[in-house]
Amino acid sequence: MQIALRRVHDSDLPVFFRQMNDPESLMTAAFTPKDPADRDAFDAHWRRVRASSDVPRTILADGDVVGSAAVYGPPGEREVTYWVDRAYWGRGIATLALSALLAEVPERPLFARAAADNAGSLRVLEKCGFRPTARAVGFAHARGRDTEEIVLRLEG
């Protein structure tokens, strides 16, 4: 399977919206928008992201849009995030996409966060060189309750 990143196109947004409304994906990610089904909020978010200094990318697998990855936030506190369609989980796509994004964005340190029980995402982050540095508890909208998360850091 050929994995590639490219700039986000308008035609990617309906795919991202569908992916971000999969109930199992939402529960696994935990830390999601308050109302992922709010299309106006989704569109406003992506307008801000695409107009900012963030680095959003579309993940392609054999030319098909399968998710997104990004680096966002202020210098010195920048974080990575990614989302892969559940139909593609377990194929190494997130690891390859995040590795490609990290090669594209050389600044360090970078940070990441994942729900403490999201073993798949934690494994992806650790394969890409992130190391756990802290634990925190935050309100996870997808779960409707406080959820423990792991904070990870990637050095130079």
Contacts in CASP RR format, 6 or more apart in sequence:
PFRMAT RR
TARGET T0000
AUTHOR 0000-0000-0000
METHOD contacts of the structure
MODEL  1
MQIALRRVHDSDLPVFFRQMNDPESLMTAAFTPKDPADRDAFDAHWRRVR
ASSDVPRTILADGDVVGSAAVYGPPGEREVTYWVDRAYWGRGIATLALSA
LLAEVPERPLFARAAADNAGSLRVLEKCGFRPTARAVGFAHARGRDTEEI
VLRLEG
1 61 0 8 1.000
1 62 0 8 1.000
1 91 0 8 1.000
1 93 0 8 1.000
2 60 0 8 1.000
2 61 0 8 1.000
2 62 0 8 1.000
2 63 0 8 1.000
3 59 0 8 1.000
3 60 0 8 1.000
3 61 0 8 1.000
3 93 0 8 1.000
3 96 0 8 1.000
3 97 0 8 1.000
3 100 0 8 1.000
4 59 0 8 1.000
4 60 0 8 1.000
4 63 0 8 1.000
4 100 0 8 1.000
5 57 0 8 1.000
5 58 0 8 1.000
5 59 0 8 1.000
5 60 0 8 1.000
5 69 0 8 1.000
5 97 0 8 1.000
5 100 0 8 1.000
5 101 0 8 1.000
5 104 0 8 1.000
6 57 0 8 1.000
6 58 0 8 1.000
6 60 0 8 1.000
7 56 0 8 1.000
7 57 0 8 1.000
7 58 0 8 1.000
8 46 0 8 1.000
8 50 0 8 1.000
8 56 0 8 1.000
8 57 0 8 1.000
8 58 0 8 1.000
8 68 0 8 1.000
9 58 0 8 1.000
12 58 0 8 1.000
12 65 0 8 1.000
12 68 0 8 1.000
13 42 0 8 1.000
13 43 0 8 1.000
13 46 0 8 1.000
15 65 0 8 1.000
15 67 0 8 1.000
16 42 0 8 1.000
16 46 0 8 1.000
16 65 0 8 1.000
16 67 0 8 1.000
16 68 0 8 1.000
16 83 0 8 1.000
17 39 0 8 1.000
17 42 0 8 1.000
19 25 0 8 1.000
19 67 0 8 1.000
19 83 0 8 1.000
19 85 0 8 1.000
19 86 0 8 1.000
20 26 0 8 1.000
20 32 0 8 1.000
20 33 0 8 1.000
20 36 0 8 1.000
20 42 0 8 1.000
20 83 0 8 1.000
21 36 0 8 1.000
21 37 0 8 1.000
22 85 0 8 1.000
22 86 0 8 1.000
24 86 0 8 1.000
25 83 0 8 1.000
25 85 0 8 1.000
25 86 0 8 1.000
26 32 0 8 1.000
26 36 0 8 1.000
26 142 0 8 1.000
27 142 0 8 1.000
27 143 0 8 1.000
28 115 0 8 1.000
28 118 0 8 1.000
28 121 0 8 1.000
29 83 0 8 1.000
29 115 0 8 1.000
29 118 0 8 1.000
29 121 0 8 1.000
29 142 0 8 1.000
30 115 0 8 1.000
30 118 0 8 1.000
30 140 0 8 1.000
30 142 0 8 1.000
30 143 0 8 1.000
30 147 0 8 1.000
30 149 0 8 1.000
31 113 0 8 1.000
31 115 0 8 1.000
31 138 0 8 1.000
31 140 0 8 1.000
31 141 0 8 1.000
31 142 0 8 1.000
31 147 0 8 1.000
31 149 0 8 1.000
32 140 0 8 1.000
32 141 0 8 1.000
32 142 0 8 1.000
33 41 0 8 1.000
33 42 0 8 1.000
33 45 0 8 1.000
33 141 0 8 1.000
34 141 0 8 1.000
35 41 0 8 1.000
35 141 0 8 1.000
36 42 0 8 1.000
36 142 0 8 1.000
46 56 0 8 1.000
49 56 0 8 1.000
49 70 0 8 1.000
49 72 0 8 1.000
50 56 0 8 1.000
52 72 0 8 1.000
53 73 0 8 1.000
54 70 0 8 1.000
54 71 0 8 1.000
54 72 0 8 1.000
54 73 0 8 1.000
55 70 0 8 1.000
55 71 0 8 1.000
55 72 0 8 1.000
55 101 0 8 1.000
55 104 0 8 1.000
55 105 0 8 1.000
56 68 0 8 1.000
56 69 0 8 1.000
56 70 0 8 1.000
56 72 0 8 1.000
57 68 0 8 1.000
57 69 0 8 1.000
57 70 0 8 1.000
57 97 0 8 1.000
57 101 0 8 1.000
57 104 0 8 1.000
58 65 0 8 1.000
58 67 0 8 1.000
58 68 0 8 1.000
59 65 0 8 1.000
59 66 0 8 1.000
59 67 0 8 1.000
59 68 0 8 1.000
59 69 0 8 1.000
59 82 0 8 1.000
59 84 0 8 1.000
59 93 0 8 1.000
59 97 0 8 1.000
60 66 0 8 1.000
61 88 0 8 1.000
61 91 0 8 1.000
61 93 0 8 1.000
66 84 0 8 1.000
66 85 0 8 1.000
66 87 0 8 1.000
66 88 0 8 1.000
66 93 0 8 1.000
67 82 0 8 1.000
67 83 0 8 1.000
67 84 0 8 1.000
67 85 0 8 1.000
67 97 0 8 1.000
68 82 0 8 1.000
68 83 0 8 1.000
69 80 0 8 1.000
69 81 0 8 1.000
69 82 0 8 1.000
69 83 0 8 1.000
69 97 0 8 1.000
69 98 0 8 1.000
69 101 0 8 1.000
70 80 0 8 1.000
70 81 0 8 1.000
70 82 0 8 1.000
70 101 0 8 1.000
71 78 0 8 1.000
71 79 0 8 1.000
71 80 0 8 1.000
71 101 0 8 1.000
71 105 0 8 1.000
71 107 0 8 1.000
71 110 0 8 1.000
72 78 0 8 1.000
72 79 0 8 1.000
72 81 0 8 1.000
73 79 0 8 1.000
75 107 0 8 1.000
76 107 0 8 1.000
76 109 0 8 1.000
77 111 0 8 1.000
78 107 0 8 1.000
78 110 0 8 1.000
78 111 0 8 1.000
79 110 0 8 1.000
79 111 0 8 1.000
79 112 0 8 1.000
79 113 0 8 1.000
80 98 0 8 1.000
80 101 0 8 1.000
80 102 0 8 1.000
80 110 0 8 1.000
80 111 0 8 1.000
80 112 0 8 1.000
80 125 0 8 1.000
80 154 0 8 1.000
81 112 0 8 1.000
82 94 0 8 1.000
82 97 0 8 1.000
82 98 0 8 1.000
82 101 0 8 1.000
82 124 0 8 1.000
84 93 0 8 1.000
84 94 0 8 1.000
84 97 0 8 1.000
92 124 0 8 1.000
94 121 0 8 1.000
94 124 0 8 1.000
95 124 0 8 1.000
95 127 0 8 1.000
95 128 0 8 1.000
98 124 0 8 1.000
98 125 0 8 1.000
98 128 0 8 1.000
99 128 0 8 1.000
102 110 0 8 1.000
102 128 0 8 1.000
102 154 0 8 1.000
108 154 0 8 1.000
108 155 0 8 1.000
108 156 0 8 1.000
109 153 0 8 1.000
109 154 0 8 1.000
109 155 0 8 1.000
109 156 0 8 1.000
110 130 0 8 1.000
110 153 0 8 1.000
110 154 0 8 1.000
111 151 0 8 1.000
111 152 0 8 1.000
111 153 0 8 1.000
111 154 0 8 1.000
112 125 0 8 1.000
112 130 0 8 1.000
112 151 0 8 1.000
112 152 0 8 1.000
112 153 0 8 1.000
112 154 0 8 1.000
113 136 0 8 1.000
113 149 0 8 1.000
113 150 0 8 1.000
113 151 0 8 1.000
113 152 0 8 1.000
114 121 0 8 1.000
114 122 0 8 1.000
114 125 0 8 1.000
114 149 0 8 1.000
114 150 0 8 1.000
114 152 0 8 1.000
115 121 0 8 1.000
115 140 0 8 1.000
115 147 0 8 1.000
115 148 0 8 1.000
115 149 0 8 1.000
115 150 0 8 1.000
116 122 0 8 1.000
116 135 0 8 1.000
116 147 0 8 1.000
116 148 0 8 1.000
116 149 0 8 1.000
116 150 0 8 1.000
117 148 0 8 1.000
122 132 0 8 1.000
122 150 0 8 1.000
122 152 0 8 1.000
125 152 0 8 1.000
126 152 0 8 1.000
128 154 0 8 1.000
129 154 0 8 1.000
130 152 0 8 1.000
130 153 0 8 1.000
130 154 0 8 1.000
131 152 0 8 1.000
131 153 0 8 1.000
131 154 0 8 1.000
131 155 0 8 1.000
132 150 0 8 1.000
132 151 0 8 1.000
132 152 0 8 1.000
133 151 0 8 1.000
133 152 0 8 1.000
133 153 0 8 1.000
134 150 0 8 1.000
134 151 0 8 1.000
135 148 0 8 1.000
135 149 0 8 1.000
135 150 0 8 1.000
135 151 0 8 1.000
136 148 0 8 1.000
136 149 0 8 1.000
136 151 0 8 1.000
137 146 0 8 1.000
137 147 0 8 1.000
137 148 0 8 1.000
137 149 0 8 1.000
138 146 0 8 1.000
138 147 0 8 1.000
138 148 0 8 1.000
138 149 0 8 1.000
139 145 0 8 1.000
139 146 0 8 1.000
139 147 0 8 1.000
140 146 0 8 1.000
140 147 0 8 1.000
END
